[in-house]
Amino acid sequence: MLVVMSRNASQDEIETAVAKIESMGLKPHVIPGSIRTAIGITGNTGPIEPGILEGMPGVRDVIRVTKPYKLVSREMKKEDTRIEVGNVAIGGASFVVIAGPCAVESESQAFQIAEKVKAAGATLFRGGAFKPRTSPYSFQGLGEEGLKILQKIREEFDLPVVTEAIDVESVGLVEQYADVIQVGARNMQNFSLLKRVGRSSRPVLLKRGMSATVEELLMSAEYILSEGNYRVILCERGVRTFADHTRNTLDLSAVPAVKELSHLPILADPSHGTGKRDKVLPMALAGMAAGADGLMIEVHIDPERALSDGPQSLYPDQFVRLMESLRRLALALDKTLA
C-alpha cells in the first residue's frame, strides 16, 4: 500500500499519517519526492482498507501496490532514485564509471591504478579487501589492511570507494572505511547479510546473482529497503548460461527491464559479465546504450600477474580508450559523464 500525500501537506500531517500507520501495527516508509511525499506501508498480512487513511488531512490518494517487491517498485515511486556518494550522484541524468582492481594487492598497486583511472575520468574506485573465491587456496584479500589502503586512496585522490562485505561480521569494518558496501553475486540471497546492510547508513551496491531472475534481484533489494536503507544501487554482472565464449552472459536486457519495474539505479559490469578483456569495451558501450546508470570496470597495472580476475582486467591505456569512447557515445545519447 502507498499513501500519497498532497503537494502542500505539512510535516505535522505527514507525521500524523505515519503515527496512524504505526498504530495499525504496520511499518511506514517515508519516501520524499521532488513534488510530494509518499509513505510506503509494509508488514500487512492481508489487504488494508484504504478508507482508513483516505480521509486523513493531507492525504491525496491511497494506492495498492501489486508487486511482491513493494518499496523498490515503480508503483511505490515513479521518479528515478538518485543516490549521493560523496560529490557523485548515481542515477538520474549523469553516468558514472567505477573502476579499479578486482582485489587490493598492495598499497603501491592500488595507488598506481587509482592515479590512472582518476586521470582517465573514473568517479569512484573499486577494490576488494575481502574476496570470496571459488577455491579456498586462491587469494582471499588483505582484509582490514586492504580497507586502510582504500581509505588512503579516497583521501589522496578524492575518489569515493566501493568494496565488498562478504558476511555479517565484515560489514562493520567495511562501514568504517568505505563509502559504498558491495554485496556480491554469491551473496545476493544471503538474507542475514541483506538485513544487516539494510540497517547501515552506507549506500549498498547489490549485484545480481549468477542464476537469479530480475524479480529475485528486486526481492533481494526489498530486504535492504525494508530495514530502512533506501540507498541501493543494482548491478547486472552477467548470469550463467550454456554459452562458453565468455565467462558469463551479460544480460543487458535486464537493464531496461529493471528500469520499467523499479526506481532504483542500475549499473552494468562488463568485466565480470564477459570475463574477457577484449569484450569489455564493446559491452560497456552497449551497457550505456541500454540505459544503465553507470559501469563497473576492472583495471590493473599488470593483469597477467593479477592475483584475481586478471583475464578480464583492462590495462590502463585500454581504460583510457574506453572512457574516450564513452564520452563520444554519451554525446549521441544525450548523456553526461559524471
C-alpha atoms as a printed R data frame, in Angstrom:
    type eleno elety resid chain resno       x       y       z
1   ATOM     1    CA   MET     A     1   0.000   0.000   0.000
2   ATOM     2    CA   LEU     A     2   1.192   3.524  -0.830
3   ATOM     3    CA   VAL     A     3  -0.128   6.681   0.809
4   ATOM     4    CA   VAL     A     4   0.419   9.689  -1.451
5   ATOM     5    CA   MET     A     5   0.402  12.982   0.426
6   ATOM     6    CA   SER     A     6  -0.836  16.238  -1.089
7   ATOM     7    CA   ARG     A     7   1.750  18.560  -2.579
8   ATOM     8    CA   ASN     A     8   1.198  21.086   0.197
9   ATOM     9    CA   ALA     A     9   0.889  18.550   3.041
10  ATOM    10    CA   SER     A    10   2.505  19.846   6.229
11  ATOM    11    CA   GLN     A    11   5.107  17.973   8.244
12  ATOM    12    CA   ASP     A    12   2.530  17.562  11.006
13  ATOM    13    CA   GLU     A    13   0.105  15.907   8.584
14  ATOM    14    CA   ILE     A    14   2.829  13.541   7.375
15  ATOM    15    CA   GLU     A    15   3.751  12.629  10.952
16  ATOM    16    CA   THR     A    16   0.072  12.081  11.812
17  ATOM    17    CA   ALA     A    17  -0.289   9.670   8.879
18  ATOM    18    CA   VAL     A    18   2.882   7.849   9.975
19  ATOM    19    CA   ALA     A    19   1.557   7.546  13.538
20  ATOM    20    CA   LYS     A    20  -1.762   6.179  12.246
21  ATOM    21    CA   ILE     A    21   0.019   3.517  10.165
22  ATOM    22    CA   GLU     A    22   2.140   2.513  13.181
23  ATOM    23    CA   SER     A    23  -0.979   2.297  15.363
24  ATOM    24    CA   MET     A    24  -2.296  -0.326  12.917
25  ATOM    25    CA   GLY     A    25   0.757  -2.485  13.642
26  ATOM    26    CA   LEU     A    26   2.306  -1.707  10.252
27  ATOM    27    CA   LYS     A    27   5.650  -0.209   9.190
28  ATOM    28    CA   PRO     A    28   5.653   3.171   7.392
29  ATOM    29    CA   HIS     A    29   8.438   4.138   4.973
30  ATOM    30    CA   VAL     A    30   8.519   7.878   4.253
31  ATOM    31    CA   ILE     A    31   9.684   8.476   0.666
32  ATOM    32    CA   PRO     A    32  10.304  12.182  -0.062
33  ATOM    33    CA   GLY     A    33   9.837  13.195  -3.712
34  ATOM    34    CA   SER     A    34  10.583  16.287  -5.744
35  ATOM    35    CA   ILE     A    35   6.864  17.166  -5.871
36  ATOM    36    CA   ARG     A    36   5.237  15.396  -2.934
37  ATOM    37    CA   THR     A    37   5.915  12.898  -0.165
38  ATOM    38    CA   ALA     A    38   4.710   9.307  -0.287
39  ATOM    39    CA   ILE     A    39   4.527   6.786   2.548
40  ATOM    40    CA   GLY     A    40   5.004   3.122   1.747
41  ATOM    41    CA   ILE     A    41   3.405   0.559   4.025
42  ATOM    42    CA   THR     A    42   4.819  -2.912   4.729
43  ATOM    43    CA   GLY     A    43   4.103  -5.571   7.316
44  ATOM    44    CA   ASN     A    44   0.499  -6.287   6.404
45  ATOM    45    CA   THR     A    45  -0.502  -9.919   6.076
46  ATOM    46    CA   GLY     A    46  -3.690  -9.100   4.173
47  ATOM    47    CA   PRO     A    47  -5.421  -6.236   2.357
48  ATOM    48    CA   ILE     A    48  -5.610  -2.850   4.077
49  ATOM    49    CA   GLU     A    49  -8.877  -0.943   3.888
50  ATOM    50    CA   PRO     A    50  -7.942   2.290   2.027
51  ATOM    51    CA   GLY     A    51 -10.764   4.254   3.631
52  ATOM    52    CA   ILE     A    52  -8.956   4.202   6.989
53  ATOM    53    CA   LEU     A    53  -6.279   6.505   5.567
54  ATOM    54    CA   GLU     A    54  -8.009   8.268   2.664
55  ATOM    55    CA   GLY     A    55  -9.888  10.709   4.840
56  ATOM    56    CA   MET     A    56  -6.901  11.911   6.830
57  ATOM    57    CA   PRO     A    57  -5.722  15.546   6.445
58  ATOM    58    CA   GLY     A    58  -3.016  15.935   3.814
59  ATOM    59    CA   VAL     A    59  -3.633  12.525   2.190
60  ATOM    60    CA   ARG     A    60  -4.189  12.814  -1.566
61  ATOM    61    CA   ASP     A    61  -4.517   9.151  -2.537
62  ATOM    62    CA   VAL     A    62  -4.088   5.585  -1.284
63  ATOM    63    CA   ILE     A    63  -2.817   3.136  -3.881
64  ATOM    64    CA   ARG     A    64  -2.499  -0.628  -3.767
65  ATOM    65    CA   VAL     A    65   0.938  -1.923  -4.787
66  ATOM    66    CA   THR     A    66   0.579  -5.118  -6.788
67  ATOM    67    CA   LYS     A    67   4.227  -6.220  -6.989
68  ATOM    68    CA   PRO     A    68   5.669  -8.606  -4.369
69  ATOM    69    CA   TYR     A    69   8.568  -6.137  -4.006
70  ATOM    70    CA   LYS     A    70   6.884  -3.031  -2.605
71  ATOM    71    CA   LEU     A    71   9.477  -0.405  -1.746
72  ATOM    72    CA   VAL     A    72  11.641  -0.880  -4.851
73  ATOM    73    CA   SER     A    73   8.652  -0.819  -7.198
74  ATOM    74    CA   ARG     A    74   7.813   1.935  -9.703
75  ATOM    75    CA   GLU     A    75   4.319   1.763  -8.267
76  ATOM    76    CA   MET     A    76   5.772   2.992  -4.981
77  ATOM    77    CA   LYS     A    77   7.916   5.736  -6.521
78  ATOM    78    CA   LYS     A    78   7.529   6.982 -10.090
79  ATOM    79    CA   GLU     A    79  10.668   9.116 -10.312
80  ATOM    80    CA   ASP     A    80  14.194   7.696 -10.531
81  ATOM    81    CA   THR     A    81  16.128   7.485  -7.276
82  ATOM    82    CA   ARG     A    82  19.399   9.422  -7.183
83  ATOM    83    CA   ILE     A    83  21.972   8.291  -4.623
84  ATOM    84    CA   GLU     A    84  24.633  10.716  -3.455
85  ATOM    85    CA   VAL     A    85  28.073   9.211  -2.820
86  ATOM    86    CA   GLY     A    86  30.482  11.964  -1.839
87  ATOM    87    CA   ASN     A    87  30.179  14.533  -4.616
88  ATOM    88    CA   VAL     A    88  28.863  11.976  -7.122
89  ATOM    89    CA   ALA     A    89  25.191  11.254  -7.869
90  ATOM    90    CA   ILE     A    90  24.295   7.768  -9.107
91  ATOM    91    CA   GLY     A    91  21.038   7.673 -11.034
92  ATOM    92    CA   GLY     A    92  19.237  10.389 -12.937
93  ATOM    93    CA   ALA     A    93  20.952  12.317 -15.728
94  ATOM    94    CA   SER     A    94  24.606  11.562 -15.003
95  ATOM    95    CA   PHE     A    95  26.521   8.410 -15.972
96  ATOM    96    CA   VAL     A    96  29.139   7.143 -13.515
97  ATOM    97    CA   VAL     A    97  32.155   4.917 -14.037
98  ATOM    98    CA   ILE     A    98  33.520   2.889 -11.120
99  ATOM    99    CA   ALA     A    99  36.976   1.499 -11.835
100 ATOM   100    CA   GLY     A   100  39.810  -0.274 -10.079
101 ATOM   101    CA   PRO     A   101  41.304  -3.716  -9.484
102 ATOM   102    CA   CYS     A   102  39.332  -6.796  -8.577
103 ATOM   103    CA   ALA     A   103  41.460  -7.072  -5.428
104 ATOM   104    CA   VAL     A   104  43.675  -4.682  -3.498
105 ATOM   105    CA   GLU     A   105  47.029  -6.480  -3.559
106 ATOM   106    CA   SER     A   106  49.320  -3.800  -2.114
107 ATOM   107    CA   GLU     A   107  49.366  -0.057  -1.468
108 ATOM   108    CA   SER     A   108  51.686   0.505  -4.441
109 ATOM   109    CA   GLN     A   109  49.446  -1.480  -6.811
110 ATOM   110    CA   ALA     A   110  46.254   0.224  -5.677
111 ATOM   111    CA   PHE     A   111  47.738   3.737  -5.767
112 ATOM   112    CA   GLN     A   112  49.127   3.265  -9.298
113 ATOM   113    CA   ILE     A   113  45.727   2.108 -10.554
114 ATOM   114    CA   ALA     A   114  43.852   4.879  -8.713
115 ATOM   115    CA   GLU     A   115  46.078   7.525 -10.291
116 ATOM   116    CA   LYS     A   116  45.450   6.112 -13.775
117 ATOM   117    CA   VAL     A   117  41.668   5.688 -13.515
118 ATOM   118    CA   LYS     A   118  41.217   9.083 -11.851
119 ATOM   119    CA   ALA     A   119  43.140  10.789 -14.663
120 ATOM   120    CA   ALA     A   120  41.034   8.974 -17.252
121 ATOM   121    CA   GLY     A   121  37.764  10.125 -15.682
122 ATOM   122    CA   ALA     A   122  36.564   7.462 -13.254
123 ATOM   123    CA   THR     A   123  34.371   8.878 -10.487
124 ATOM   124    CA   LEU     A   124  34.556   6.062  -7.927
125 ATOM   125    CA   PHE     A   125  37.237   3.498  -7.086
126 ATOM   126    CA   ARG     A   126  36.539  -0.210  -6.650
127 ATOM   127    CA   GLY     A   127  38.783  -2.758  -4.986
128 ATOM   128    CA   GLY     A   128  38.222  -5.896  -2.968
129 ATOM   129    CA   ALA     A   129  39.645  -6.225   0.542
130 ATOM   130    CA   PHE     A   130  37.643  -9.413   1.200
131 ATOM   131    CA   LYS     A   131  37.484 -11.824  -1.728
132 ATOM   132    CA   PRO     A   132  35.047 -14.767  -1.779
133 ATOM   133    CA   ARG     A   133  36.778 -17.197  -4.141
134 ATOM   134    CA   THR     A   134  35.714 -20.474  -5.677
135 ATOM   135    CA   SER     A   135  38.894 -22.162  -4.452
136 ATOM   136    CA   PRO     A   136  39.898 -21.973  -0.770
137 ATOM   137    CA   TYR     A   137  43.516 -21.807  -1.951
138 ATOM   138    CA   SER     A   138  43.049 -18.639  -4.037
139 ATOM   139    CA   PHE     A   139  43.958 -15.158  -2.775
140 ATOM   140    CA   GLN     A   140  41.271 -14.151  -0.259
141 ATOM   141    CA   GLY     A   141  42.155 -10.449   0.058
142 ATOM   142    CA   LEU     A   142  44.113  -8.336   2.540
143 ATOM   143    CA   GLY     A   143  41.197  -7.778   4.918
144 ATOM   144    CA   GLU     A   144  41.445  -4.682   7.111
145 ATOM   145    CA   GLU     A   145  44.870  -3.829   5.662
146 ATOM   146    CA   GLY     A   146  43.182  -3.574   2.259
147 ATOM   147    CA   LEU     A   147  40.440  -1.388   3.702
148 ATOM   148    CA   LYS     A   148  43.036   1.000   5.113
149 ATOM   149    CA   ILE     A   149  44.621   1.256   1.669
150 ATOM   150    CA   LEU     A   150  41.223   2.095   0.184
151 ATOM   151    CA   GLN     A   151  40.750   4.817   2.794
152 ATOM   152    CA   LYS     A   152  44.109   6.342   1.794
153 ATOM   153    CA   ILE     A   153  43.031   6.299  -1.859
154 ATOM   154    CA   ARG     A   154  39.865   8.218  -1.025
155 ATOM   155    CA   GLU     A   155  41.899  10.862   0.799
156 ATOM   156    CA   GLU     A   156  44.687  11.070  -1.797
157 ATOM   157    CA   PHE     A   157  42.616  11.033  -4.993
158 ATOM   158    CA   ASP     A   158  39.201  12.296  -3.812
159 ATOM   159    CA   LEU     A   159  37.598   9.091  -5.089
160 ATOM   160    CA   PRO     A   160  34.745   7.510  -3.091
161 ATOM   161    CA   VAL     A   161  35.482   3.795  -2.666
162 ATOM   162    CA   VAL     A   162  33.339   0.711  -3.217
163 ATOM   163    CA   THR     A   163  34.266  -2.601  -1.598
164 ATOM   164    CA   GLU     A   164  32.561  -5.854  -0.721
165 ATOM   165    CA   ALA     A   165  31.362  -7.161   2.625
166 ATOM   166    CA   ILE     A   166  31.263 -10.938   2.377
167 ATOM   167    CA   ASP     A   167  29.385 -11.709   5.600
168 ATOM   168    CA   VAL     A   168  27.594 -10.062   8.513
169 ATOM   169    CA   GLU     A   169  30.804  -9.935  10.557
170 ATOM   170    CA   SER     A   170  32.713  -7.914   7.931
171 ATOM   171    CA   VAL     A   171  30.047  -5.217   7.454
172 ATOM   172    CA   GLY     A   172  31.164  -3.205  10.492
173 ATOM   173    CA   LEU     A   173  34.735  -2.985   9.197
174 ATOM   174    CA   VAL     A   174  33.632  -2.048   5.680
175 ATOM   175    CA   GLU     A   175  31.392   0.684   7.101
176 ATOM   176    CA   GLN     A   176  34.395   2.251   8.840
177 ATOM   177    CA   TYR     A   177  36.495   2.570   5.688
178 ATOM   178    CA   ALA     A   178  34.301   2.507   2.557
179 ATOM   179    CA   ASP     A   179  31.727   4.826   1.015
180 ATOM   180    CA   VAL     A   180  29.630   2.070  -0.607
181 ATOM   181    CA   ILE     A   181  29.126  -1.502   0.617
182 ATOM   182    CA   GLN     A   182  29.040  -4.066  -2.154
183 ATOM   183    CA   VAL     A   183  27.017  -7.254  -1.819
184 ATOM   184    CA   GLY     A   184  28.440  -9.679  -4.377
185 ATOM   185    CA   ALA     A   185  26.647 -12.087  -6.683
186 ATOM   186    CA   ARG     A   186  27.325 -15.062  -4.399
187 ATOM   187    CA   ASN     A   187  25.630 -13.240  -1.520
188 ATOM   188    CA   MET     A   188  22.623 -11.809  -3.344
189 ATOM   189    CA   GLN     A   189  20.315 -14.098  -1.376
190 ATOM   190    CA   ASN     A   190  22.279 -14.107   1.887
191 ATOM   191    CA   PHE     A   191  19.290 -12.719   3.741
192 ATOM   192    CA   SER     A   192  21.089 -12.155   7.047
193 ATOM   193    CA   LEU     A   193  23.668 -10.037   5.220
194 ATOM   194    CA   LEU     A   194  20.955  -8.153   3.326
195 ATOM   195    CA   LYS     A   195  19.181  -7.304   6.583
196 ATOM   196    CA   ARG     A   196  22.449  -6.146   8.151
197 ATOM   197    CA   VAL     A   197  23.371  -3.775   5.307
198 ATOM   198    CA   GLY     A   198  19.750  -2.651   5.387
199 ATOM   199    CA   ARG     A   199  20.490  -1.216   8.824
200 ATOM   200    CA   SER     A   200  23.647   0.528   7.607
201 ATOM   201    CA   SER     A   201  23.986   4.233   6.889
202 ATOM   202    CA   ARG     A   202  26.112   3.442   3.805
203 ATOM   203    CA   PRO     A   203  24.733   3.018   0.280
204 ATOM   204    CA   VAL     A   204  24.658  -0.580  -0.918
205 ATOM   205    CA   LEU     A   205  25.694  -1.880  -4.338
206 ATOM   206    CA   LEU     A   206  23.754  -5.116  -4.875
207 ATOM   207    CA   LYS     A   207  24.948  -7.443  -7.627
208 ATOM   208    CA   ARG     A   208  22.632  -9.838  -9.412
209 ATOM   209    CA   GLY     A   209  23.218 -13.475  -8.564
210 ATOM   210    CA   MET     A   210  24.712 -15.780 -11.174
211 ATOM   211    CA   SER     A   211  21.418 -17.621 -11.697
212 ATOM   212    CA   ALA     A   212  18.961 -15.036 -10.382
213 ATOM   213    CA   THR     A   213  15.944 -13.655 -12.187
214 ATOM   214    CA   VAL     A   214  15.258  -9.926 -12.285
215 ATOM   215    CA   GLU     A   215  12.417 -10.414  -9.805
216 ATOM   216    CA   GLU     A   216  14.738 -12.256  -7.396
217 ATOM   217    CA   LEU     A   217  17.210  -9.367  -7.652
218 ATOM   218    CA   LEU     A   218  14.458  -6.881  -6.824
219 ATOM   219    CA   MET     A   219  13.230  -9.016  -3.934
220 ATOM   220    CA   SER     A   220  16.769  -9.017  -2.512
221 ATOM   221    CA   ALA     A   221  16.829  -5.231  -2.793
222 ATOM   222    CA   GLU     A   222  13.470  -5.200  -0.970
223 ATOM   223    CA   TYR     A   223  15.131  -6.909   2.005
224 ATOM   224    CA   ILE     A   224  17.553  -3.981   2.264
225 ATOM   225    CA   LEU     A   225  14.930  -1.255   1.855
226 ATOM   226    CA   SER     A   226  12.567  -2.950   4.301
227 ATOM   227    CA   GLU     A   227  15.205  -2.482   7.027
228 ATOM   228    CA   GLY     A   228  15.313   1.272   6.380
229 ATOM   229    CA   ASN     A   229  18.233   1.723   3.949
230 ATOM   230    CA   TYR     A   230  16.759   3.207   0.758
231 ATOM   231    CA   ARG     A   231  20.149   3.890  -0.878
232 ATOM   232    CA   VAL     A   232  20.500   0.777  -3.030
233 ATOM   233    CA   ILE     A   233  22.270   0.548  -6.404
234 ATOM   234    CA   LEU     A   234  21.628  -2.554  -8.501
235 ATOM   235    CA   CYS     A   235  24.223  -4.156 -10.769
236 ATOM   236    CA   GLU     A   236  23.858  -6.507 -13.737
237 ATOM   237    CA   ARG     A   237  27.075  -8.569 -13.761
238 ATOM   238    CA   GLY     A   238  26.234 -11.452 -16.050
239 ATOM   239    CA   VAL     A   239  24.435 -14.734 -15.497
240 ATOM   240    CA   ARG     A   240  25.355 -18.338 -16.201
241 ATOM   241    CA   THR     A   241  24.074 -19.794 -19.454
242 ATOM   242    CA   PHE     A   242  25.104 -22.567 -21.860
243 ATOM   243    CA   ALA     A   243  27.379 -20.115 -23.749
244 ATOM   244    CA   ASP     A   244  31.093 -20.826 -23.476
245 ATOM   245    CA   HIS     A   245  32.591 -17.964 -25.488
246 ATOM   246    CA   THR     A   246  32.507 -15.778 -22.360
247 ATOM   247    CA   ARG     A   247  32.781 -16.403 -18.623
248 ATOM   248    CA   ASN     A   248  29.188 -15.268 -18.081
249 ATOM   249    CA   THR     A   249  26.422 -13.858 -20.287
250 ATOM   250    CA   LEU     A   250  25.981 -10.131 -19.679
251 ATOM   251    CA   ASP     A   251  22.192  -9.803 -19.702
252 ATOM   252    CA   LEU     A   252  21.770  -6.204 -20.822
253 ATOM   253    CA   SER     A   253  18.053  -6.780 -21.400
254 ATOM   254    CA   ALA     A   254  17.827  -6.735 -17.595
255 ATOM   255    CA   VAL     A   255  18.694  -3.029 -17.590
256 ATOM   256    CA   PRO     A   256  15.520  -1.742 -19.323
257 ATOM   257    CA   ALA     A   257  13.524  -4.426 -17.516
258 ATOM   258    CA   VAL     A   258  14.690  -3.112 -14.138
259 ATOM   259    CA   LYS     A   259  14.108   0.486 -15.266
260 ATOM   260    CA   GLU     A   260  10.497  -0.381 -16.049
261 ATOM   261    CA   LEU     A   261   9.865  -2.214 -12.785
262 ATOM   262    CA   SER     A   262  11.930  -0.215 -10.269
263 ATOM   263    CA   HIS     A   263  13.036   3.325  -9.438
264 ATOM   264    CA   LEU     A   264  16.475   2.170  -8.236
265 ATOM   265    CA   PRO     A   265  19.582   2.934 -10.341
266 ATOM   266    CA   ILE     A   266  21.312   0.044 -12.096
267 ATOM   267    CA   LEU     A   267  24.905  -0.370 -13.264
268 ATOM   268    CA   ALA     A   268  26.419  -2.837 -15.744
269 ATOM   269    CA   ASP     A   269  29.598  -4.806 -15.049
270 ATOM   270    CA   PRO     A   270  31.065  -5.918 -18.386
271 ATOM   271    CA   SER     A   271  34.230  -7.178 -16.688
272 ATOM   272    CA   HIS     A   272  32.516  -9.984 -14.753
273 ATOM   273    CA   GLY     A   273  29.792 -10.103 -17.393
274 ATOM   274    CA   THR     A   274  32.212 -11.325 -20.066
275 ATOM   275    CA   GLY     A   275  35.357 -12.398 -18.217
276 ATOM   276    CA   LYS     A   276  37.408 -11.450 -21.268
277 ATOM   277    CA   ARG     A   277  39.387  -8.242 -21.658
278 ATOM   278    CA   ASP     A   278  38.714  -7.793 -25.378
279 ATOM   279    CA   LYS     A   279  34.952  -7.873 -24.852
280 ATOM   280    CA   VAL     A   280  34.781  -5.308 -22.041
281 ATOM   281    CA   LEU     A   281  34.833  -2.180 -24.229
282 ATOM   282    CA   PRO     A   282  32.052  -3.155 -26.670
283 ATOM   283    CA   MET     A   283  29.824  -4.436 -23.863
284 ATOM   284    CA   ALA     A   284  30.499  -1.310 -21.793
285 ATOM   285    CA   LEU     A   285  29.279   0.823 -24.702
286 ATOM   286    CA   ALA     A   286  26.279  -1.475 -25.071
287 ATOM   287    CA   GLY     A   287  25.548  -1.024 -21.364
288 ATOM   288    CA   MET     A   288  25.421   2.744 -21.759
289 ATOM   289    CA   ALA     A   289  23.193   2.391 -24.825
290 ATOM   290    CA   ALA     A   290  20.869   0.001 -22.945
291 ATOM   291    CA   GLY     A   291  20.178   2.702 -20.357
292 ATOM   292    CA   ALA     A   292  22.427   1.745 -17.444
293 ATOM   293    CA   ASP     A   293  23.236   4.493 -14.954
294 ATOM   294    CA   GLY     A   294  26.911   3.590 -14.935
295 ATOM   295    CA   LEU     A   295  29.573   0.903 -15.243
296 ATOM   296    CA   MET     A   296  31.911  -1.113 -13.038
297 ATOM   297    CA   ILE     A   297  35.211  -1.776 -14.790
298 ATOM   298    CA   GLU     A   298  38.201  -3.778 -13.575
299 ATOM   299    CA   VAL     A   299  41.601  -2.206 -14.283
300 ATOM   300    CA   HIS     A   300  45.059  -3.492 -13.365
301 ATOM   301    CA   ILE     A   301  48.598  -2.238 -13.949
302 ATOM   302    CA   ASP     A   302  49.789  -5.757 -14.811
303 ATOM   303    CA   PRO     A   303  46.770  -8.010 -15.449
304 ATOM   304    CA   GLU     A   304  48.938 -11.002 -16.327
305 ATOM   305    CA   ARG     A   305  50.195 -11.052 -12.739
306 ATOM   306    CA   ALA     A   306  46.929 -10.084 -11.040
307 ATOM   307    CA   LEU     A   307  46.024 -12.180  -8.020
308 ATOM   308    CA   SER     A   308  42.357 -12.114  -9.004
309 ATOM   309    CA   ASP     A   309  40.497 -11.874 -12.348
310 ATOM   310    CA   GLY     A   310  43.447 -10.822 -14.481
311 ATOM   311    CA   PRO     A   311  41.952 -12.053 -17.812
312 ATOM   312    CA   GLN     A   312  39.052  -9.601 -17.541
313 ATOM   313    CA   SER     A   313  41.024  -6.603 -16.249
314 ATOM   314    CA   LEU     A   314  41.856  -3.763 -18.623
315 ATOM   315    CA   TYR     A   315  45.313  -2.259 -18.939
316 ATOM   316    CA   PRO     A   316  45.291   1.469 -18.034
317 ATOM   317    CA   ASP     A   317  45.672   2.538 -21.678
318 ATOM   318    CA   GLN     A   318  42.669   0.389 -22.603
319 ATOM   319    CA   PHE     A   319  40.655   2.089 -19.871
320 ATOM   320    CA   VAL     A   320  41.625   5.487 -21.323
321 ATOM   321    CA   ARG     A   321  40.299   4.388 -24.728
322 ATOM   322    CA   LEU     A   322  37.123   3.108 -23.088
323 ATOM   323    CA   MET     A   323  36.491   6.469 -21.411
324 ATOM   324    CA   GLU     A   324  37.090   8.295 -24.702
325 ATOM   325    CA   SER     A   325  34.579   6.029 -26.435
326 ATOM   326    CA   LEU     A   326  32.037   6.527 -23.647
327 ATOM   327    CA   ARG     A   327  32.331  10.297 -23.993
328 ATOM   328    CA   ARG     A   328  31.607  10.125 -27.713
329 ATOM   329    CA   LEU     A   329  28.653   7.786 -27.201
330 ATOM   330    CA   ALA     A   330  27.321   9.943 -24.353
331 ATOM   331    CA   LEU     A   331  27.076  12.884 -26.759
332 ATOM   332    CA   ALA     A   332  24.995  10.812 -29.170
333 ATOM   333    CA   LEU     A   333  22.725   9.581 -26.368
334 ATOM   334    CA   ASP     A   334  22.419  12.991 -24.703
335 ATOM   335    CA   LYS     A   335  24.008  11.689 -21.505
336 ATOM   336    CA   THR     A   336  26.528  13.344 -19.201
337 ATOM   337    CA   LEU     A   337  29.508  11.511 -17.737
338 ATOM   338    CA   ALA     A   338  29.781  12.302 -14.045
